[in-house]
Amino acid sequence: MRVTRVGDPGAEFPVALDGDGAYDLRGLTSDITADFLAGDWAPRVRDALDAGELPGVALDGLRVGAPVVRPGKVVCIGLNYRKHAVESGADIPEEPVVFMKASNTVVGPQDTVLIPRGSERTDYEVELAVVIGRTARYLPGPDSVPRHIAGYAVANDVSERAFQLERGGQWVKGKSCETFNPLGPWLVSPDEVGDPQDLRLRLWVNGERRQDSTTADMIFDVRHIVWYLSQFMVLEPGDVISTGTPSGVAMGSPDIPYLAEGDVVELEIDRLGRQRQRVARA
């Protein structure tokens, strides 16, 4: 099952996607909120679809927003792909590297990405995003994680490397500029995704492929990440976890240019859809 939100910023409404059809979800929920995600949302949507309770809707001309309302928090995992850790000149982490990203960075999958003022090193990062569906605190082990996951989505963890690494303090400064977290196009239920450690991720800039890997290269898998985070913070429905990026980012090679005004970034993950953003200056 796939759901998303469409409409102008601040006026999005929820829809379900089934085959080639789109269906208005407002008979079930006003939006893709924490309350909607709590528990098993996908069977509720499927039952409503099968009962003919959700009217069809035409999506032509409608902007696609982020597939969930603004999350309570966005938690990110750094250096979580082996080849990316190597290209960054870092040791393989013994525990997940955790940082936070401002929740108001979340935008739609086709919205413009803005290079912040003073930036010369804005970078791209295709990532598998996990959306929490049940409150998770002190989970007993990784095997307890699946029932707490509402679904998965594509994320672009846009980063400003000088802000992140050269301005002192924590990484959050290079991660929290406006528009720095395109999310979507869909939230996909776990049953439709299957094994989250068997997904191919790709990213292109101006048609040139920059990233191409699989989630099998993760150092810490999805179950471990969610279990681990629950030992340090309470994860709530609607929270988003970005699970790290593979190799191929601009920071990883002097021959790869950073993003510039007018660039077009495209990214996709198997079974989770595709994003496309044009880059502009703030």
ZIFENLIN-V393598 format. One line per field, one symbol per residue. phi: phi as a letter, one per 40 degrees, with the letter a starting at -180 (. if undefined). psi: psi as a letter, one per 40 degrees, with the letter a starting at -180 (. if undefined). burial: 1 if it has 24 or more other ideal C-beta (glycine too) atoms within 12 Angstrom, else 0. A space follows every 50 residues. Layout:
phi: ???
psi: ???
burial: ???
This chain:
phi: .bbabbhcdgbcbcbbbbgcbbbccccbacaccdccccgccccccccccc cgcbccaccdgccccccbcdccabbbbcfbbdccccccgbccccbdcbab bdccccbccbcccbccdgcbbcbbacacbbbcbbdbbfdcadcccdccbc ibacbbccabccccbbbggbcdccbbcdgcadbhcbcbcdcccgcccbbc baabbfgccbbaabcccdcbcdccccdccccbaccbdgcbbcchbcchcc ccaccbcccbdgcbbbaabdgbgbbabccbcc
psi: hhiahiiihefiiiiihhbeiihheeedidigiddddhagdddddddddd efehiiihehehihaieiihidihhihifehddddddefiihidihhhii hhdeehaieeihhhhihehefhiihhihhhhidihhhfidideeddeehd aiihihgiihddddeeeiaidddeeeiieeghhaeihhiddddbheefhh hihihfehhdhhaieeeidhiddddddddeeeihhiheihhheiiaieid deheehiiiiheihhhiihheeaiihiihii.
burial: 11111100000111111100011111011011110111011101100110 00010010100011111111111111111111111011000010011111 11101111111111110010111111111111111100100000110111 11111111111111000000111111111111111111110110011011 11111000011011101111111111111100001111111111111111 11000001100011111111111111111000
